[in-house]
């Protein structure tokens, strides 16, 4: 993780409203199960930033957990999001 990534993660904290700005296709959307669903343009809220697991530090590839609606949570990278 470079210095820019660390700065971005510090700016984004739990509760920040974000918008997906990169093309991200998921297949686990509860209303579109097993079908491609594009997240670009979707808005959600940061619910966690993964820095540790079971008390040990980790370097997660997708450290920002974003909640989109009541049933969908997605792990994303910092460059895929913008704060709104």
Secondary structure, DSSP 4 states (H G I P E B T S, - for coil): --HHHHHHHHHS-TT-EEEE-S--EES--TTSTTS-EE-TT-EEEEEEE--EETTEE---SS-EEEEETTTEEEEE-GGGEEE-
